[in-house]
Amino acid sequence: MKPKVFVSRLIDREALDMIAKVAGMEVWRDELPPPYEVLLEKVKDVDGLLSLLSDRVDTTLMDAAPKLKVISNLAVGYDNIDITEATKRGIQVGNTPGVLTETTADIAFTLLMAAARRVVEADRHVRKGQWKTWGPMILLGQDIHHATLGIIGLGRIGIEIAKRARGFNMNVLYHDVVRNEEAERQLGVKYISELNELLSTSDFISVHVPLLPGTHHLIGASEFAVMKPTVVFINTSRGQVVDQKALYEALRLGKIFAAGIDVTEVEPISIDDPLLILENVVITPHIASASVHTRKNMALMAAENLLAGLRGEVLPNCVNPEVTQ
Ligand code: GLV
């Protein structure tokens, strides 16, 4: 009998075809994710689940899916999944690292430039008919070239940001729990062991850490307080890494110059959220990996993980390899 899988959203056709060849597949085709109660029902007798970061995959869900062998997350991050619980139950969990690294770095740099040079605000200015003349004091932003960029988390994406920054003659600092001396040699980046030192000396700050208990609200009121008032703050990691109320206050009071964020503490952000009233923040709806090419590669990678798990093989990209050892 063919194994059964549930795919929690419409993804690339080629990836779906790969799965359909070997498994009985149900695909959730709505634009919005399946409600949690529906997901519980859908996984009842599946061997594999292809999930998105908007699906909560917790103990209750795993209880509801006694046959589940593999969870393949279409994302590099997997904070939506209880990994400890999956490991306890011998369920392999896969993710999609690597293929989205540069696409994500591109959007972080896009936000950095847009926020620094007030691009979105300037576009609104034009559309509202406010462009009256070439104004010597109008819409002045911050220079990117030759500025100091502080990267928090020099992983795959952080390294790609550093490469982009080099093209702009930026001076690049980084803070991480582990020092990467090879990256220092290759990219000319400088390690700063104290987070506060990086925060207080950078003109741009870009966050690239995973969401873990230790990184929840890593950046809050006291961190914004030590930043330069001219700083441009970028977050493309996870919304919960930043205390969003503190970010709002820092932006509102001019304690920092601007921010560019692709992620928010609650997604989607409420249309009533006060952040949306501020001119000095650019917000994109968690689209960092959203290029045609990258989303296809992510879907193919997620399909490969799923199929390997169904065959009882080690996933090509497994986040809990101890399950199979
Ligand atoms: C997106 O946020 C991802 O983790 O892939």
Residues whose N, C-alpha, C, O or C-beta is under 5 A from the ligand:
A	BS01	GLV	L74 A75 V76 G77 S237
